[in-house]
Amino acid sequence: MYRKLSVVLIALSAMMLMAVVGVPLVGAQDANKDVYGRDLPADAAPYDQQIYRELCSATDKAQSFSSVVTVYSRICGTDFFGDSLVNLDENLNLIPGAAEKWEASADGLSWSFHLRPGQVWSDGTPLTANDYVASYRFMVDPKNAYDFVWMWQGTIKNWSEAVAGEVKPEEIGVTAGDDNTVVITTDGPRPYLPGTVYFWAPMQAKALAELGPGYILDPKTAVSSGPFMLESFKPGESVTEVANPTYNGYRKPYLKELRYFYGDINTSFVAFQAHDVDMVTYERLSPADFEVISKDPVLSANYRPNFGDFRTDYLLFDTFNPPFNDKNVRLAFAKAVDRESIVKNVMGAQFAIPAYSFLAPGFPAADSDGSLKDIQAYDCDAAKKLLADAGYPDGKDFPAQELELRQENDTHQAWFVAVAGSISQCLNVTITVNNMVQTDYMSGLLARPTTLKFGAISYGMDYLDPSNMLGVWVSTGRHSWSNPEFDKLVADANVLVNDPAKRTQMYKDAEKILVEDVGGIFIDHRIQGNLWQPYVAGECFRPDAQGVGALHWGNDWCWGTFYITKDVANFKTYRSQ
């Protein structure tokens, strides 16, 4: 049902730069040509109108534009200053990114990614394999406390050892075969490896070594090998990025500028209605907003639902300490959540479906037949008995709990307040809700031992394979839950080749352990989508294999096709202010 709903509903002179990469001077194009001298689409507005704008959260404690420095604290979520090695098409198939091709070695223990020729940084420096090598070494270096370091633990050779400080970052299995070849050596056969490098555009090795990661924050020192360059950055106020005339990658933009301004994200829909922003994500739309959208033919026609990143909302625990070291307590909490009522009355059926396991229907190895549903299904009487068996009859003497959230907007905060209320009402326990700043939340979650005892969070895929989604639950992952049998099943499935059916079943068996042992309480699978202004067009909206025309998760390639149509002249927008 989810699948059906979600798919209906991822410092040279300008002359020298031109000579290096063969592009026209900035500003040399006429009104109907882009910065690369290409004709704009026939229905496009003039080039000076090719501006795209979004709202950023004023409460973010963002640290960098680069996912090499941080995944969870990127400024306005932008990372247009480089290209990852691979990308995804609208059907979640891997396609070339900065690498034009890749292949595994005969023994399956290494992968070679061959860069497209002629790619350069905006200072004229060639983009080389060394930029990617330096970036991965930066991420693995424990002194940088990278917030996504778990991603390649047990995958890239010596990655875990480098994270632990047992070997130097230079000893990890990411090397340059030559200037145009990135070679990644793995701990064993890893058929999913190419999908794991989708997200990470490189930082420039030279600037990183000479200036440190902060170089990317200052327009005077920032360099880009991606489709846009940093023109201005006023922390807490605004960001402006302009088309990079030296860019020679796979997604040259028609857009002239990307603009971001800071404000209250809960006012996103109001800003959209005023044409101050060009897109609003589903996360920033409330049920009340959706009521307005559904009744407006223009708005409803431009709300484009998609299956997104198969995101699941769930509760998590510190299972190594009381009271959640007791499985009966965890299962009592799970069975005290009335998911059906919460989805229907609080979330809205257009935004979510109830979840009883981690992997969303439609994701590889998901519980498509609902065999796991009864384990955590709502049953208040059973929940009360479980809590009594744990020594807390009718909630007596159960310690008050604080449910910590990861900087949720008002809409999603209300979701988790409803979850906490369901548990409290059923079990007669006290639960308060604390909506934390994202960086503080993630620091507590990832600390060892964790300082986050009871929390709520959502998680979506980083690549389309159960090794990713279930990998966050292994003992070396992000959660304070451990089950050796689960770990072994996931580890063995990760390296299994030539038997996809057996591999899928191993992941299914692992998820059953996760649900039964209540590593987490699974609340809902999100239905995702974006609301676009009617004058935003591009190949991003071309239909996928199932006929859904939307900006799918991971389709970074299509940012090169976005443009503003002539219809913008029919509206009063920020472009005319």
C-alpha positions in Angstrom: 0.0 0.0 0.0 2.8 2.4 0.8 4.4 1.9 -2.5 1.1 2.6 -4.3 0.5 5.7 -2.2 4.0 7.1 -2.4 4.4 6.7 -6.1 1.1 8.3 -6.9 1.7 10.7 -4.4 16.2 11.1 -3.8 43.6 33.3 -9.1 43.6 33.3 -12.8 42.0 35.9 -14.9 38.7 35.4 -16.6 40.5 35.1 -19.9 42.8 32.4 -18.6 39.9 30.5 -17.2 38.1 30.7 -20.5 41.2 29.3 -22.2 41.5 26.5 -19.8 37.9 25.2 -20.1 36.6 26.8 -23.2 33.7 28.7 -21.8 32.6 32.3 -22.5 33.2 35.2 -20.1 30.8 35.6 -17.2 28.3 38.2 -18.3 29.1 37.7 -22.0 25.9 35.8 -22.7 22.9 37.6 -24.1 19.4 37.5 -22.5 18.6 34.1 -24.0 21.9 32.3 -23.3 23.3 30.9 -20.1 26.8 31.4 -18.7 28.1 28.6 -21.0 26.8 30.3 -24.1 24.0 27.8 -24.6 20.5 28.8 -25.7 18.0 28.7 -22.9 14.9 26.5 -23.4 12.4 28.1 -25.7 9.9 28.8 -22.9 12.5 30.1 -20.5 12.5 33.6 -18.9 15.5 35.8 -19.7 18.8 34.8 -18.1 18.6 37.6 -15.4 15.4 35.9 -14.2 17.0 32.5 -13.8 17.2 32.7 -10.0 16.1 30.1 -7.6 15.4 30.7 -3.9 14.8 28.7 -0.7 14.3 29.4 3.0 16.9 28.1 5.6 16.3 27.5 9.3 17.4 30.4 11.4 18.0 28.1 14.3 20.5 25.8 12.6 24.0 25.6 14.0 25.3 24.9 10.6 29.1 24.3 10.1 29.9 23.9 6.4 28.6 23.6 2.9 30.4 20.4 2.4 29.2 16.9 3.3 32.9 16.0 3.7 32.9 18.2 6.8 29.4 17.4 8.1 26.3 15.6 6.9 23.9 16.8 9.6 25.0 20.4 9.9 25.4 21.6 6.3 24.5 25.2 5.7 21.1 25.3 4.1 21.6 21.7 3.0 23.7 22.9 0.0 26.5 21.0 -1.5 26.8 22.3 -5.1 30.6 23.0 -5.0 31.6 19.6 -6.4 30.2 16.3 -7.8 30.1 12.9 -6.2 31.6 10.1 -8.2 28.2 8.6 -9.0 24.6 9.8 -9.1 21.1 8.3 -9.4 18.5 8.6 -12.1 14.8 8.9 -11.4 14.5 5.1 -11.0 17.3 4.9 -8.4 19.7 3.4 -10.9 23.4 4.4 -10.5 24.5 6.7 -13.3 27.8 8.5 -13.9 28.6 11.6 -11.8 32.2 12.9 -11.7 33.2 9.4 -12.7 32.3 8.4 -16.2 32.6 4.7 -15.5 33.7 2.3 -12.8 34.4 -1.4 -12.4 35.4 -4.0 -9.8 38.6 -5.9 -9.8 38.5 -9.6 -10.7 38.7 -10.6 -7.0 35.9 -8.1 -6.1 38.1 -6.5 -3.5 38.5 -3.1 -5.1 36.7 -0.7 -7.3 38.1 1.8 -9.8 36.3 5.0 -10.6 37.5 6.8 -13.7 36.9 10.6 -13.7 35.5 12.5 -16.6 38.4 14.2 -18.4 38.7 18.0 -18.3 37.0 18.7 -14.9 38.5 21.7 -13.1 38.2 23.8 -9.9 37.1 27.4 -10.3 40.7 28.6 -9.7 41.8 26.6 -12.8 43.3 23.7 -10.8 42.4 20.3 -12.4 40.1 18.1 -10.5 42.0 14.9 -9.8 41.6 11.6 -7.9 43.7 13.2 -5.1 40.9 15.5 -4.2 38.7 12.6 -3.5 41.4 10.8 -1.6 42.1 13.8 0.5 38.4 14.2 1.3 38.0 10.6 2.4 41.1 10.8 4.6 39.7 14.0 6.2 36.4 12.2 7.0 38.1 9.2 8.6 40.5 11.2 10.7 39.3 10.9 14.3 40.5 14.4 15.1 37.8 15.8 12.8 35.0 14.0 14.6 33.1 13.4 11.4 29.4 12.8 12.0 28.9 10.2 9.4 32.0 8.2 10.0 30.1 4.9 10.5 29.2 4.9 6.8 32.2 2.8 5.7 33.0 0.9 8.8 33.4 -2.7 7.8 33.4 -1.7 4.2 36.5 0.3 3.2 39.8 -1.4 4.1 41.3 0.0 7.3 38.4 2.5 7.7 37.4 1.2 11.2 41.0 1.0 12.3 41.6 4.6 11.2 38.5 5.8 13.0 39.8 4.1 16.2 43.2 5.7 15.7 45.0 2.4 15.2 46.3 3.3 11.7 46.9 6.6 9.9 44.2 8.1 7.6 46.7 7.6 4.8 46.4 3.8 5.2 42.7 3.5 4.4 41.7 1.8 1.1 41.1 5.0 -0.8 44.0 5.8 -3.2 44.7 7.4 -6.5 45.5 4.9 -9.3 46.5 7.9 -11.4 45.3 11.5 -11.6 41.9 10.4 -13.1 41.3 7.1 -11.2 40.0 6.8 -7.6 40.6 3.3 -6.3 38.6 2.0 -3.3 39.8 -1.2 -1.6 37.3 -3.0 0.6 37.5 -5.4 3.5 36.0 -8.1 1.4 33.6 -8.4 -1.6 31.2 -5.4 -1.3 28.9 -5.4 -4.3 27.1 -2.4 -3.0 30.2 -0.2 -2.7 29.5 2.1 -5.7 26.2 3.2 -4.2 28.0 4.3 -1.0 29.9 7.0 -2.8 26.9 8.8 -4.2 26.6 11.6 -1.6 30.2 12.9 -1.2 31.4 15.6 -3.4 35.1 16.3 -2.8 36.9 19.3 -1.2 39.9 20.6 -3.0 43.0 18.8 -1.6 45.2 21.9 -2.1 42.9 24.3 -0.2 42.1 21.7 2.4 45.8 21.2 3.2 46.7 24.9 3.1 43.7 26.6 4.6 41.7 23.8 6.4 38.0 23.0 5.8 37.0 26.6 6.5 38.2 27.6 3.1 34.8 26.8 1.7 33.0 29.4 3.9 34.8 32.5 2.5 34.1 33.6 -1.0 37.7 34.9 -1.2 39.1 31.4 -0.7 36.2 29.1 -1.7 36.8 27.1 -4.8 34.3 24.9 -6.6 34.4 22.0 -9.1 30.6 21.8 -9.1 27.9 23.7 -10.9 27.8 26.7 -8.6 30.3 28.9 -6.8 30.0 30.8 -3.5 29.4 34.5 -4.2 28.4 35.6 -0.7 27.8 34.1 2.7 26.4 36.1 5.6 25.9 33.6 8.5 22.4 33.7 9.8 21.3 36.0 7.1 21.8 34.8 3.5 23.8 32.7 1.0 24.2 33.4 -2.7 25.7 30.9 -5.2 26.3 31.7 -8.8 26.7 29.4 -11.8 30.3 28.3 -12.1 31.6 29.3 -15.6 34.6 26.9 -15.3 32.3 23.9 -14.6 32.9 21.0 -17.0 30.8 18.3 -15.3 27.6 16.5 -16.1 25.0 19.0 -14.9 25.8 22.5 -16.2 23.0 24.7 -14.8 20.6 26.9 -16.7 20.0 28.7 -13.4 22.1 31.9 -12.9 21.9 32.0 -9.1 20.8 30.1 -6.1 19.7 32.2 -3.2 19.0 31.2 0.4 17.8 33.3 3.2 17.3 32.5 6.9 14.0 32.6 8.8 11.4 30.5 10.6 11.0 27.3 8.6 7.5 27.0 10.0 6.6 30.0 7.8 7.7 28.2 4.6 4.3 27.9 3.2 3.5 31.6 3.8 6.7 32.5 2.0 5.8 30.2 -0.8 2.4 31.8 -1.2 4.1 35.2 -1.3 6.4 33.8 -4.1 9.4 34.5 -1.9 10.6 30.9 -2.3 10.4 28.5 -5.2 10.0 25.2 -3.4 8.8 23.8 -0.1 9.5 20.3 1.0 6.8 18.1 2.5 8.6 18.3 5.9 7.6 22.0 6.1 4.0 21.6 5.2 1.4 21.1 7.9 -1.9 19.3 7.5 -3.6 22.7 7.4 -1.2 23.8 4.6 -2.1 20.6 2.7 -5.8 21.4 3.1 -5.2 24.7 1.3 -3.1 23.0 -1.4 -5.7 20.3 -2.1 -8.4 22.9 -2.7 -6.2 25.1 -5.1 -5.9 23.7 -8.6 -2.5 25.4 -9.3 -1.0 24.4 -5.9 -2.3 20.8 -6.1 -1.0 20.4 -9.7 2.5 21.5 -8.5 2.7 19.4 -5.4 4.8 16.4 -6.7 4.8 13.4 -4.3 7.5 10.8 -4.6 8.8 7.8 -2.6 11.8 9.8 -1.4 14.4 8.0 0.6 12.1 5.4 2.2 12.2 7.4 5.5 11.0 5.9 8.8 10.2 7.8 12.0 11.1 5.8 15.2 11.9 5.9 18.8 15.3 4.8 20.1 16.8 3.9 23.5 20.0 3.6 25.5 19.5 -0.2 25.9 22.6 -0.5 28.0 21.2 1.2 31.1 18.0 1.2 33.1 15.1 1.3 32.5 15.5 0.5 28.8 18.0 -2.3 29.3 14.9 -4.4 30.0 13.3 -5.7 26.8 9.9 -5.9 28.6 10.0 -2.1 29.1 10.9 -1.5 25.5 8.2 -3.8 24.2 5.7 -2.2 26.6 6.5 1.2 25.1 6.2 -0.2 21.6 2.8 -1.7 22.2 1.6 1.5 23.8 1.9 3.5 20.6 -1.5 3.7 18.8 0.1 4.2 15.3 -3.2 3.9 13.4 -4.9 6.7 15.3 -1.8 8.9 15.3 -1.4 8.6 11.5 -5.1 9.2 10.9 -5.7 12.0 13.4 -2.3 13.8 13.8 0.0 13.0 10.9 -2.5 12.7 8.1 -2.7 9.9 5.6 -1.2 12.0 2.9 2.1 12.2 4.9 2.6 8.7 6.4 1.5 5.2 6.9 1.8 3.2 10.2 5.1 1.4 10.6 5.7 -1.9 12.5 9.3 -2.5 11.2 12.2 -0.4 10.0 12.3 -1.0 6.2 9.5 0.7 4.4 7.4 -1.3 2.0 9.1 -1.2 -1.5 12.6 -1.1 -0.1 14.7 -4.2 -0.8 14.1 -6.9 1.9 11.2 -5.0 3.5 8.5 -6.9 5.3 6.1 -6.7 2.4 3.6 -9.3 3.7 3.3 -7.7 7.2 4.6 -10.8 9.0 6.3 -8.5 11.6 3.3 -6.3 12.4 1.9 -8.1 15.4 5.2 -7.9 17.3 5.0 -4.1 18.1 1.3 -3.6 17.2 -0.8 -1.5 19.6 -2.2 -3.5 22.5 -2.5 -1.4 25.6 -3.5 -4.3 27.9 -0.4 -6.3 26.7 1.8 -3.2 27.2 0.6 -2.8 30.8 1.3 -6.4 31.6 4.8 -6.1 30.1 5.5 -3.1 32.2 4.2 -4.8 35.3 6.4 -7.8 34.5 9.4 -5.4 34.4 8.5 -4.3 38.0 6.4 -1.2 37.3 2.7 -2.2 37.8 0.5 0.6 36.5 3.6 2.7 35.9 4.4 2.8 39.6 7.9 4.0 40.4 8.8 4.2 36.7 11.3 7.0 36.3 10.1 10.1 34.4 11.5 10.2 30.8 12.4 13.0 28.5 11.9 12.2 24.8 14.5 14.1 22.9 13.9 15.3 19.3 16.3 16.3 16.6 15.2 19.9 15.9 11.9 19.0 14.4 9.6 21.6 12.9 6.2 22.3 14.6 4.4 19.7 12.5 6.8 16.8 13.2 7.2 17.8 16.8 3.4 17.4 17.1 3.8 13.9 15.7 6.2 12.8 18.5 4.2 14.6 21.2 1.3 12.4 20.1 3.5 9.3 20.3 4.7 10.3 23.8 1.1 11.0 24.8 -0.1 7.6 23.6 2.6 5.9 25.7 1.9 8.0 28.8 -1.8 7.5 28.7 -1.6 3.7 28.2 1.2 3.0 30.8 0.6 5.8 33.3 4.2 7.1 32.9 5.5 10.6 32.7 7.2 11.7 29.4 8.2 15.2 28.5 9.4 16.2 25.1 12.6 18.2 24.5 13.1 19.5 20.9 16.9 19.9 20.8 19.2 21.8 18.4 20.2 19.3 15.7 24.0 19.4 16.4 23.5 18.9 20.1 21.1 16.0 19.4 23.5 14.2 17.1 26.5 14.8 19.4 24.5 13.0 22.2 23.3 10.2 19.9 26.8 9.4 18.6 28.7 9.8 21.9 30.0 6.6 23.4 28.6 6.1 25.9 25.6 7.9 24.5 24.1 10.8 26.4 20.8 10.4 24.6 18.7 8.0 26.7 15.4 8.1 24.9 14.9 9.8 21.6 12.9 10.1 18.4 14.4 10.5 14.9 13.8 9.7 11.3 16.1 7.8 9.0 16.2 7.4 5.2 18.5 5.5 2.9 21.9 6.7 1.8 21.9 4.1 -0.9 19.4 1.5 -2.1 20.5 -1.6 -0.3 19.6 -3.2 3.1 23.3 -3.0 4.1 22.7 0.8 4.5 19.5 0.9 6.4 20.1 -2.0 8.7 23.8 -1.0 9.0 22.8 1.8 11.3 21.7 -0.8 13.8 24.8 -2.9 14.0 26.9 -2.6 17.1 29.3 -0.1 15.4 26.4 2.0 14.1 24.6 5.0 15.5 22.4 3.3 18.2 23.1 2.1 21.7 21.6 -1.3 21.0 23.6 -4.5 20.3 22.6 -8.0 19.2 25.4 -10.4 18.1 23.0 -12.5 16.0 21.8 -9.4 14.2 25.3 -8.2 13.6 26.4 -11.5 12.2 23.4 -11.8 9.8 24.0 -8.3 8.5 27.8 -8.8 8.2 27.4 -12.1 6.3 24.7 -10.7 4.0 26.9 -7.7 3.2 29.6 -9.9 1.6 27.3 -12.5 0.0 27.5 -12.6 -3.8 25.8 -14.7 -6.5 22.8 -15.6 -4.3 20.5 -12.6 -4.1 17.5 -14.6 -2.7 19.6 -15.9 0.2 21.1 -12.4 0.8 17.6 -10.9 1.0 16.4 -13.5 3.4 19.3 -12.9 5.7 18.4 -9.2 5.9 14.8 -10.2 6.5 15.9 -12.4 9.4 18.0 -9.6 10.8 15.2 -7.1 10.7 13.0 -9.6 12.6 15.5 -9.7 15.4 15.6 -5.9 15.4 11.8 -5.7 15.8 11.5 -8.5 18.3 14.4 -7.2 20.5 12.9 -3.7 20.2 16.1 -2.0 19.1 13.7 0.8 18.2 10.0 1.5 18.1 8.9 2.0 14.5 6.1 4.7 14.2 5.5 5.5 10.6 6.9 5.4 7.0 6.8 8.8 5.5 5.1 9.8 2.2 7.2 12.5 0.7 6.9 15.3 -1.9 7.7 18.8 -2.8 5.6 21.9 -3.6 7.0 23.8 -6.6 6.1 27.2 -8.1 4.3 26.8 -11.5 7.1 28.6 -13.3 9.9 26.1 -12.2 10.5 23.6 -15.0 13.1 21.0 -16.0 13.9 17.3 -16.6 13.6 16.8 -12.8 10.0 16.3 -13.4 10.2 13.7 -16.2 8.2 10.6 -15.3 10.0 7.6 -13.8 9.2 4.0 -14.8 6.0 4.1 -12.8 4.9 7.4 -14.4 5.6 9.6 -11.4 7.0 13.0 -12.4 8.9 14.5 -9.4 12.3 15.4 -8.1 13.2 12.0 -6.7 15.7 11.5 -3.9 19.3 11.4 -5.3 18.5 13.0 -8.6 21.3 15.6 -8.3 21.9 15.4 -12.0 18.7 17.2 -12.9 19.7 20.4 -11.1 21.4 21.1 -14.4 18.1 21.2 -16.1 16.0 23.4 -13.8 15.0 26.8 -15.3 12.5 29.5 -14.7 9.8 29.8 -17.4 8.3 32.9 -18.9 5.2 32.3 -16.8 7.1 34.0 -13.9 6.1 37.3 -15.5 2.5 36.6 -14.4 3.5 36.7 -10.7 5.0 39.2 -8.3 8.1 37.5 -7.1 11.3 38.5 -5.3 12.9 38.8 -8.7 11.0 42.0 -9.4 11.6 43.5 -5.9 
